[in-house]
Amino acid sequence: MKTVLITGGSTGLGYELAKRYARDGYHVVITGRNEEKLKASQAELKKQGAHVTTSAFDIQNEHDVKNAIDTLLQRHNIDVLINNAGVGHFGPLPSLSGQDIHNMIDTNVKGTIFVTQALIQHLCERSSAQIINIVSTAGLRGKVNETAYVASKFAVRGFTESLKAEYANQNVTIIGAYMGGMDTPFWDESDHIQDKSRLKPASQIADIVYDKSSQGEDIIL
Ligand SMILES: NC(=O)c1ccc[n+]([C@@H]2O[C@H](COP(=O)([O-])OP(=O)(O)OC[C@H]3O[C@@H](n4cnc5c(N)ncnc54)[C@H](OP(=O)(O)O)[C@@H]3O)[C@@H](O)[C@H]2O)c1
């Protein structure tokens, strides 16, 4: 049985990816900060017959990331890493607080790097492995009222492109996924999107990411 680790797997796109991979027989490891949300999502997935492990840690904290990944690797091999956890704060640049900016850079950029760094050696030792970085169309072009978020996603894109070059001769395939808006809790604290129900369902995007990832190329949708 192959194992996929999905950061931010308790809600939104991460949760839908967990459902999709579990449906195809993967053991799914979902992570996030909030243990209660993780346990609730684990219970839901188990009802659908999934084999699910949870691990609660903050990807902003390098030390916690290392400890959590080391603990997981004592019991499981990981074949696929999906760097999905991410946050967004939107509005005109002057309206963003220092905390908003730190939160986006520390989660989206540093968190993705810390988790990848903790797992890369293990993934290289698998016969075949994948890293899928969930970026966004915000990693492709600039957008009004999204300055710092877009900056963080361009950074994730740069990280992804460089990983591809650095690990080109290894058994790890690196994929960037660039999607537009999805109807997820991501927008709950924001008025940047007026009606999130008009956005695509995350389940639809999860199916596409899952299907296209087998081609080993970036996914732009
Ligand atoms: N929704 C969209 O329109 C959209 C469009 C394009 C790309 N994206 C990207 O898609 C990804 C998933 O977003 P989503 O829409 O599914 O949002 P979501 O429902 O808010 O999910 C975000 C997940 O990340 C986790 N997370 C946040 N900060 C974390 C931290 N510091 N450490 C560990 N886990 C953390 C959250 O769990 P906890 O709160 O429990 O930590 C949650 O499970 C993000 O990278 C986002 O940028 C979203």
The ligand as a MOL file (V3000), in Angstrom:
LIG
                    3D

  0  0  0     0  0            999 V3000
M  V30 BEGIN CTAB
M  V30 COUNTS 48 52 0 0 0
M  V30 BEGIN ATOM
M  V30 1 N -9.2480 28.2010 -2.1320 0
M  V30 2 C -8.7510 28.7390 -3.2500 0
M  V30 3 O -9.4370 29.4980 -3.9790 0
M  V30 4 C -7.3450 28.4050 -3.6880 0
M  V30 5 C -6.9890 28.6520 -5.0260 0
M  V30 6 C -5.7110 28.3170 -5.4720 0
M  V30 7 C -4.8060 27.7380 -4.5700 0
M  V30 8 N -5.1830 27.5300 -3.2660 0 CHG=1
M  V30 9 C -4.1980 26.9050 -2.3790 0
M  V30 10 O -4.6830 25.6250 -2.0340 0
M  V30 11 C -4.1260 25.2190 -0.7850 0
M  V30 12 C -5.2260 24.6650 0.1200 0
M  V30 13 O -6.1070 25.7340 0.4200 0
M  V30 14 P -7.6590 25.5230 0.7150 0
M  V30 15 O -8.3880 26.4130 -0.2050 0
M  V30 16 O -8.0050 24.0840 0.7640 0 CHG=-1
M  V30 17 O -7.7220 26.2030 2.1750 0
M  V30 18 P -8.2080 25.6850 3.6030 0
M  V30 19 O -9.4510 24.9090 3.5140 0
M  V30 20 O -8.1730 26.9150 4.4560 0
M  V30 21 O -7.0500 24.6730 4.0500 0
M  V30 22 C -5.8050 25.0800 4.4950 0
M  V30 23 C -5.2040 23.9520 5.3060 0
M  V30 24 O -3.8790 24.3310 5.6890 0
M  V30 25 C -3.7040 24.0650 7.0700 0
M  V30 26 N -2.7260 25.0240 7.5910 0
M  V30 27 C -2.7870 26.3830 7.5480 0
M  V30 28 N -1.7300 26.9140 8.1690 0
M  V30 29 C -0.9670 25.8790 8.6080 0
M  V30 30 C 0.2400 25.7830 9.3370 0
M  V30 31 N 0.9150 26.8740 9.7430 0
M  V30 32 N 0.7390 24.5470 9.6250 0
M  V30 33 C 0.0740 23.4480 9.2260 0
M  V30 34 N -1.0720 23.4620 8.5390 0
M  V30 35 C -1.6010 24.6680 8.2370 0
M  V30 36 C -5.0930 24.2210 7.6880 0
M  V30 37 O -5.2540 23.4460 8.8640 0
M  V30 38 P -5.0620 24.0950 10.3450 0
M  V30 39 O -5.7730 25.4090 10.3420 0
M  V30 40 O -5.6270 23.0810 11.2800 0
M  V30 41 O -3.5930 24.2370 10.5090 0
M  V30 42 C -5.9720 23.6420 6.5840 0
M  V30 43 O -6.0680 22.2410 6.7190 0
M  V30 44 C -3.3980 26.4580 -0.2340 0
M  V30 45 O -2.0140 26.3260 -0.4870 0
M  V30 46 C -3.9790 27.6090 -1.0610 0
M  V30 47 O -3.0620 28.6810 -1.1650 0
M  V30 48 C -6.4260 27.8280 -2.8140 0
M  V30 END ATOM
M  V30 BEGIN BOND
M  V30 1 1 1 2
M  V30 2 2 2 3
M  V30 3 1 2 4
M  V30 4 1 4 5
M  V30 5 2 4 48
M  V30 6 2 5 6
M  V30 7 1 6 7
M  V30 8 2 7 8
M  V30 9 1 8 9
M  V30 10 1 8 48
M  V30 11 1 9 10
M  V30 12 1 9 46
M  V30 13 1 10 11
M  V30 14 1 11 12
M  V30 15 1 11 44
M  V30 16 1 12 13
M  V30 17 1 13 14
M  V30 18 2 14 15
M  V30 19 1 14 16
M  V30 20 1 14 17
M  V30 21 1 17 18
M  V30 22 2 18 19
M  V30 23 1 18 20
M  V30 24 1 18 21
M  V30 25 1 21 22
M  V30 26 1 22 23
M  V30 27 1 23 24
M  V30 28 1 23 42
M  V30 29 1 24 25
M  V30 30 1 25 26
M  V30 31 1 25 36
M  V30 32 1 26 27
M  V30 33 1 26 35
M  V30 34 2 27 28
M  V30 35 1 28 29
M  V30 36 1 29 30
M  V30 37 2 29 35
M  V30 38 1 30 31
M  V30 39 2 30 32
M  V30 40 1 32 33
M  V30 41 2 33 34
M  V30 42 1 34 35
M  V30 43 1 36 37
M  V30 44 1 36 42
M  V30 45 1 37 38
M  V30 46 2 38 39
M  V30 47 1 38 40
M  V30 48 1 38 41
M  V30 49 1 42 43
M  V30 50 1 44 45
M  V30 51 1 44 46
M  V30 52 1 46 47
M  V30 END BOND
M  V30 END CTAB
M  END
